[in-house]
Amino acid sequence: MGSGMNTAKRFMIAFGIASLAWGAVGCWLAVNRWGEVYRAVGSGKIDGINLGSAATTSLQSSLSSVGILGSILLFLVGLMCSGLIHRPNAIAKLWRLYLLIGITLIPLSLFGSDLFFPLVVGSQKFSLGLGSIFIADIVGWSGTSLSYLIVTFTYATLIGILYPRIAALVLSATWRLQNRVLGLVLQLVSMGVLYISSYLVQIFRARHFVKPVKDLSNGSDEANDSRVDSNPQQPNESLAKQSDLISHDEAQVGASLLINNEVSLCNNDSLMPVSYSLPSAELLYTNHAEYRDATLLAERAQQEAVEIENSLLQHGIEVIVRDIKAGPTVTVYGLEPGWGSSRGAISPEKRRRVTVDAILAREKDLALALAVPSLRFEAPVPGASLVGIEVPNPSPSVVFLGDVLQRDELNKEKGEGALSVVLGKSASGDREVADLAVMPHLLTAGATGSGKSMFVNSVLVSLLMQFSPHELRLLLIDPKRVELTQYNGIPHLAARVVVDPMEAVIALRGAVEEMMHRLKLLEETGSRNIDSYNSKMGVSDDKLPKLVIVVDEMADLMMLAPNDIEHALCRLAQLGRATGIHLIVATQRPSVDVITGLIKANFPSRISFAVASQTDSRTILDGPGADKLLGNGDMLFLSQDLPKPKRVQGTFVSDSEIEALVQYWKGSGYVNQPLIDLDAPSGEATEGVWGDAKDALFDEAVALSEMHSRISTSLLQRRLRIGYPRAARLRDELEKAGVLSRNRDVQSTDE
């Protein structure tokens, strides 16, 4: 829609500029024509027609008057269409000026002994600047006074009376057409052109990468897969040639087609492109009105600043409020310590500056004076020689995600491989953005109703608004069954939303297997991290997406399988960063049996919402402060690059916004290929991770290898209906058992 608006605006500006030029040339030609007629037809002859001196005077004045009026009218239309004149008052003044010129010129055209002479005799035609008025078939003029008066009256009525009114109607209709009709029509036309052009591009690309398969019954699965292993005892040159051709075409399909932020991917089963684009920011609520009046807020802040100074001065502590910053939840006052009490005469050499501890000791007195439940001190304020006091606002503002999330700015701020998420607004009202790839894992905790689940939803929506399924995959674990199940069906999911605690154990084990598989790929390609690996893959289908694992309630999982959950989380936290796997773990019970020391050591970035006691705050943040939060998204954010926790007001996203985003991605047409198999038996695992147990589908994989001359990971994945990690493990087991022998040339394209 935005491109249509820009196209319509550019068209109207171009039309306006052309009208300006046309009108200016018309005015110049009309004036020049006046003088030319005066000089050239003094004899009373125009194109061989003898008109007489009186008629010549009438014709010359009429021609110049109408030409100037028409050109001025076109000039005014050009001013409006080009956008140079867009205010109603200016348009009205210009229109009055135009009428004044018309009233002045028309009587001049009537001046003459014979008043008016017919503009055209016979079939003669004259140009009038705005176009050509053709009055034909005025024949049979007998020269009688009656006929002369009829023609004169008709001409005078047309030019002197009707023409200004008709021009006014045309001008008004043109203005309304520009603002109401033409803009919408041009938008629709431009949208249609863009849609048709992108569709034609896709068809053109499809003609080049869709290859016909002659024999669908014999080896169609092998031909459709580029990741194949050959048996040296049974070579098949024709099938290998066909596989190489299709492998080259699949690499073209896997490349992103960056056409108007649009991407095209390939479905391995049909080899047809699946197009999708990032969702529009219009899905989120924006431009919500603030709940506070700026003037009243400034007055209240000044009153509180005076109250703080007076309250501390009553206890012999002199301070000066140097800085006031109003945020959505709290207002931060920056206090500069003075030189002690002003009571009594103290020599300058004996004066001492007020200590910070003296100010902090008056916390309860300040809270009583300001009539607030609690205060939070920040001493000193980073980058300033001030003591910060955070005073709760009487009516906190709601921070909507749509008002804070600005995708274009996030794309500029984040570097290659970044996972930027919007946290909310800081205590000073600034937008807070964090990079999940830098954290690299996040631990959140807070009491019930503190805004923890809303924060998780805001992070997920922030990611879904920025990244496609080709770039990001999600593994969602929701033992509460009510928070994350609404995301079922989106193509980003690495598996369905996990709600059963035992399935959660399987899902985390599958994530560990995926991590080990990625580490193996990094080792074979000599890459340090996933970004380096993807850059080496170029535009091929072998690029690895980032994987974000979200656990909404860890306390319930720790009650049922504490050892397995802690083991899996710690392994993922220790080794997952290089492979692009990141964890977001949330719990409402921040006790030491849930957030163990081993988990805290592997989660350096933490967020604490409102908790009941200072002990819980120390469990999460290793310090107090979270017990003084106000709830409803009020949080303290601690990261590796921050010396102390930072206060942030989290964003709010409604259920309707989440539903609209989910429906958008469900209708994108992207074919979801699961990364993690939740249907695998709980006892199976990969060698070196959970044991050396053989896969339950090993015998079926052996039977499948006897039916086909080539076995690939995706062939096992499709035929056995399992995820990619399990299929890759099955192929490794077949190779170790001697069923397959790995072809090194094919391995370089497969792995």
Secondary structure as the mmCIF struct_conf table of DSSP 4:
data_model
#
loop_
_struct_conf.conf_type_id
_struct_conf.id
_struct_conf.beg_label_comp_id
_struct_conf.beg_label_asym_id
_struct_conf.beg_label_seq_id
_struct_conf.end_label_comp_id
_struct_conf.end_label_asym_id
_struct_conf.end_label_seq_id
HELX_RH_AL_P HELX_RH_AL_P1 GLY A 2 ALA A 40
TURN_TY1_P TURN_TY1_P1 VAL A 41 SER A 43
BEND BEND1 GLY A 44 GLY A 44
STRN STRN1 LYS A 45 ILE A 46
TURN_TY1_P TURN_TY1_P2 ASP A 47 GLY A 48
STRN STRN2 ILE A 49 ASN A 50
HELX_RH_AL_P HELX_RH_AL_P2 SER A 53 CYS A 81
TURN_TY1_P TURN_TY1_P3 SER A 82 GLY A 83
BEND BEND2 LEU A 84 LEU A 84
HELX_RH_AL_P HELX_RH_AL_P3 PRO A 88 LEU A 110
BEND BEND3 GLY A 112 GLY A 112
TURN_TY1_P TURN_TY1_P4 SER A 113 ASP A 114
BEND BEND4 LEU A 119 LEU A 119
BEND BEND5 VAL A 121 VAL A 121
STRN STRN3 GLY A 122 GLY A 122
TURN_TY1_P TURN_TY1_P5 SER A 123 SER A 123
STRN STRN4 PHE A 126 SER A 127
BEND BEND6 GLY A 129 GLY A 131
STRN STRN5 SER A 132 ILE A 133
STRN STRN6 ILE A 138 ILE A 138
HELX_RH_AL_P HELX_RH_AL_P4 SER A 145 ALA A 156
HELX_RH_PI_P HELX_RH_PI_P1 THR A 157 LEU A 162
HELX_RH_AL_P HELX_RH_AL_P5 TYR A 163 ARG A 176
HELX_RH_PI_P HELX_RH_PI_P2 LEU A 177 LEU A 182
HELX_RH_AL_P HELX_RH_AL_P6 GLY A 183 PHE A 209
BEND BEND7 LYS A 214 LYS A 214
BEND BEND8 LEU A 216 GLY A 219
HELX_RH_AL_P HELX_RH_AL_P7 SER A 220 ALA A 223
TURN_TY1_P TURN_TY1_P6 ASN A 224 ASN A 224
BEND BEND9 SER A 226 SER A 226
STRN STRN7 ASP A 229 ASP A 229
TURN_TY1_P TURN_TY1_P7 PRO A 232 GLN A 233
BEND BEND10 GLN A 234 GLN A 234
HELX_RH_AL_P HELX_RH_AL_P8 GLU A 237 GLY A 254
BEND BEND11 ALA A 255 ALA A 255
BEND BEND12 ILE A 259 ASN A 261
STRN STRN8 GLU A 262 CYS A 266
TURN_TY1_P TURN_TY1_P8 ASN A 268 SER A 270
STRN STRN9 PRO A 273 SER A 277
HELX_LH_PP_P HELX_LH_PP_P1 LEU A 278 SER A 280
HELX_RH_3T_P HELX_RH_3T_P1 ALA A 281 LEU A 283
BEND BEND13 LEU A 284 LEU A 284
HELX_LH_PP_P HELX_LH_PP_P2 HIS A 288 GLU A 290
BEND BEND14 TYR A 291 ARG A 292
HELX_RH_AL_P HELX_RH_AL_P9 ALA A 294 LEU A 313
TURN_TY1_P TURN_TY1_P9 GLN A 314 GLY A 316
STRN STRN10 VAL A 319 ALA A 326
BEND BEND15 PRO A 328 THR A 329
STRN STRN11 VAL A 330 PRO A 337
BEND BEND16 TRP A 339 GLY A 340
BEND BEND17 ARG A 343 GLY A 344
HELX_RH_3T_P HELX_RH_3T_P2 PRO A 348 LYS A 350
HELX_LH_PP_P HELX_LH_PP_P3 ARG A 353 THR A 355
HELX_RH_AL_P HELX_RH_AL_P10 VAL A 356 LEU A 360
TURN_TY1_P TURN_TY1_P10 ALA A 361 ARG A 362
HELX_RH_AL_P HELX_RH_AL_P11 GLU A 363 LEU A 370
TURN_TY1_P TURN_TY1_P11 ALA A 371 ALA A 371
BEND BEND18 PRO A 373 PRO A 373
STRN STRN12 ARG A 376 GLU A 378
BEND BEND19 ALA A 379 PRO A 380
HELX_LH_PP_P HELX_LH_PP_P4 VAL A 381 VAL A 381
TURN_TY1_P TURN_TY1_P12 PRO A 382 GLY A 383
BEND BEND20 ALA A 384 SER A 385
STRN STRN13 VAL A 387 PRO A 392
BEND BEND21 PRO A 394 SER A 395
HELX_LH_PP_P HELX_LH_PP_P5 PRO A 396 VAL A 398
STRN STRN14 PHE A 400 PHE A 400
HELX_RH_AL_P HELX_RH_AL_P12 LEU A 401 VAL A 404
HELX_RH_AL_P HELX_RH_AL_P13 ARG A 407 GLU A 413
BEND BEND22 LYS A 414 LYS A 414
TURN_TY1_P TURN_TY1_P13 GLU A 416 GLY A 417
STRN STRN15 SER A 420 SER A 426
TURN_TY1_P TURN_TY1_P14 ALA A 427 SER A 428
BEND BEND23 GLY A 429 GLY A 429
STRN STRN16 ARG A 431 ASP A 435
TURN_TY1_P TURN_TY1_P15 LEU A 436 VAL A 438
BEND BEND24 MET A 439 MET A 439
STRN STRN17 LEU A 442 ALA A 445
TURN_TY1_P TURN_TY1_P16 THR A 448 GLY A 449
BEND BEND25 SER A 450 GLY A 451
HELX_RH_AL_P HELX_RH_AL_P14 LYS A 452 LEU A 464
TURN_TY1_P TURN_TY1_P17 MET A 465 GLN A 466
TURN_TY1_P TURN_TY1_P18 PRO A 469 GLU A 471
STRN STRN18 LEU A 472 ILE A 477
TURN_TY1_P TURN_TY1_P19 PRO A 479 LYS A 480
BEND BEND26 ARG A 481 LEU A 484
HELX_RH_3T_P HELX_RH_3T_P3 THR A 485 TYR A 487
TURN_TY1_P TURN_TY1_P20 ASN A 488 GLY A 489
TURN_TY1_P TURN_TY1_P21 PRO A 491 HIS A 492
STRN STRN19 LEU A 493 LEU A 493
BEND BEND27 ALA A 494 ARG A 496
HELX_LH_PP_P HELX_LH_PP_P6 VAL A 497 VAL A 497
STRN STRN20 VAL A 498 VAL A 498
BEND BEND28 ASP A 500 ASP A 500
HELX_RH_AL_P HELX_RH_AL_P15 PRO A 501 THR A 525
TURN_TY1_P TURN_TY1_P22 GLY A 526 GLY A 526
BEND BEND29 ARG A 528 ASN A 529
HELX_RH_AL_P HELX_RH_AL_P16 ILE A 530 MET A 537
TURN_TY1_P TURN_TY1_P23 GLY A 538 VAL A 539
BEND BEND30 SER A 540 SER A 540
TURN_TY1_P TURN_TY1_P24 ASP A 541 ASP A 542
HELX_LH_PP_P HELX_LH_PP_P7 LYS A 543 PRO A 545
STRN STRN21 LYS A 546 VAL A 551
BEND BEND31 ASP A 552 ASP A 552
HELX_RH_AL_P HELX_RH_AL_P17 MET A 554 LEU A 560
HELX_RH_AL_P HELX_RH_AL_P18 PRO A 562 LEU A 575
TURN_TY1_P TURN_TY1_P25 GLY A 576 GLY A 580
STRN STRN22 ILE A 581 THR A 587
BEND BEND32 GLN A 588 GLN A 588
TURN_TY1_P TURN_TY1_P26 VAL A 592 VAL A 594
BEND BEND33 ILE A 595 ILE A 595
HELX_RH_AL_P HELX_RH_AL_P19 GLY A 597 ASN A 602
STRN STRN23 SER A 605 SER A 608
BEND BEND34 ALA A 612 SER A 613
HELX_RH_AL_P HELX_RH_AL_P20 GLN A 614 LEU A 621
BEND BEND35 ASP A 622 PRO A 624
HELX_RH_3T_P HELX_RH_3T_P4 ALA A 626 LYS A 628
BEND BEND36 GLY A 631 GLY A 631
TURN_TY1_P TURN_TY1_P27 ASN A 632 GLY A 633
STRN STRN24 ASP A 634 LEU A 638
TURN_TY1_P TURN_TY1_P28 GLN A 640 ASP A 641
BEND BEND37 PRO A 643 LYS A 644
STRN STRN25 LYS A 646 GLY A 650
HELX_LH_PP_P HELX_LH_PP_P8 THR A 651 THR A 651
STRN STRN26 PHE A 652 PHE A 652
HELX_RH_AL_P HELX_RH_AL_P21 ASP A 655 LYS A 666
TURN_TY1_P TURN_TY1_P29 GLY A 667 SER A 668
HELX_LH_PP_P HELX_LH_PP_P9 TYR A 670 ASN A 672
BEND BEND38 LEU A 675 ILE A 676
TURN_TY1_P TURN_TY1_P30 LEU A 678 ASP A 679
BEND BEND39 ALA A 680 ALA A 680
TURN_TY1_P TURN_TY1_P31 SER A 682 GLY A 683
TURN_TY1_P TURN_TY1_P32 GLU A 687 TRP A 690
HELX_LH_PP_P HELX_LH_PP_P10 ALA A 693 ASP A 695
TURN_TY1_P TURN_TY1_P33 ALA A 696 LEU A 697
HELX_RH_AL_P HELX_RH_AL_P22 PHE A 698 MET A 707
BEND BEND40 SER A 709 SER A 709
STRN STRN27 ILE A 711 ILE A 711
HELX_RH_AL_P HELX_RH_AL_P23 THR A 713 LEU A 720
TURN_TY1_P TURN_TY1_P34 ARG A 721 ARG A 721
HELX_RH_AL_P HELX_RH_AL_P24 TYR A 724 LYS A 736
TURN_TY1_P TURN_TY1_P35 ALA A 737 GLY A 738
BEND BEND41 VAL A 739 VAL A 739
HELX_RH_AL_P HELX_RH_AL_P25 ARG A 744 ASP A 750
#
